[in-house]
């Protein structure tokens, strides 16, 4: 799954730690999602979208390999 978390964090001037605190996860979880090692739960994806004041679809998108 592709994501724009790093871009959104930069737009909102947030560090990984600050975002993690806002959505109640560890900094390592944010890092793992950013680099594609972990797919967040629906609830976590919604929380991040709320922090960024946008939609889940603006932050996360499926790649071709996600359909297989």
C-alpha positions as CSV (number, residue, x, y, z in Angstrom):
1,X,0.0,0.0,0.0
2,X,1.3,3.4,-1.0
3,X,1.1,6.3,1.4
4,X,1.9,10.0,1.6
5,X,2.5,10.2,5.3
6,X,5.9,11.7,5.1
7,X,4.6,14.4,2.7
8,X,1.6,15.1,5.0
9,X,3.8,15.3,8.0
10,X,6.0,17.9,6.3
11,X,2.9,19.9,5.3
12,X,1.8,20.0,8.9
13,X,5.3,20.4,10.3
14,X,5.1,17.2,12.4
15,X,7.8,14.8,13.3
16,X,7.2,11.1,13.4
17,X,7.1,11.3,17.2
18,X,4.6,14.1,17.2
19,X,2.3,12.2,14.8
20,X,2.7,9.1,16.8
21,X,1.6,10.9,20.0
22,X,-1.4,12.3,18.2
23,X,-2.6,8.9,17.1
24,X,-1.5,7.0,20.2
25,X,1.2,4.7,18.6
26,X,4.9,4.5,18.7
27,X,7.3,6.4,16.5
28,X,8.5,3.1,15.2
29,X,5.0,2.3,14.0
30,X,4.8,5.5,12.0
31,X,8.2,4.8,10.5
32,X,7.1,1.2,9.6
33,X,4.0,2.5,7.9
34,X,5.9,5.3,6.0
35,X,8.4,2.8,4.6
36,X,5.7,0.2,3.7
37,X,6.6,-2.5,6.2
38,X,3.3,-2.2,8.1
39,X,-0.3,-1.6,6.9
40,X,-2.3,0.4,9.5
41,X,-5.7,-0.7,10.8
42,X,-8.7,1.2,9.4
43,X,-9.0,3.0,12.7
44,X,-5.4,4.2,12.6
45,X,-5.6,5.2,9.0
46,X,-8.7,7.3,9.9
47,X,-7.0,8.9,12.8
48,X,-4.0,9.9,10.7
49,X,-6.3,11.3,8.0
50,X,-8.1,13.4,10.7
51,X,-4.8,14.7,12.0
52,X,-3.9,15.7,8.5
53,X,-7.4,17.1,7.9
54,X,-7.9,15.1,4.8
55,X,-9.4,11.8,3.6
56,X,-7.9,8.3,4.0
57,X,-7.8,8.1,0.2
58,X,-5.6,11.2,0.1
59,X,-3.1,9.5,2.5
60,X,-3.3,5.9,1.4
61,X,-3.7,4.2,-2.0
62,X,-3.6,0.7,-3.3
63,X,-0.9,-0.5,-5.7
64,X,-1.4,-3.1,-8.3
65,X,0.3,-5.7,-6.2
66,X,-2.3,-5.1,-3.4
67,X,-5.0,-6.6,-5.6
68,X,-3.2,-10.0,-6.0
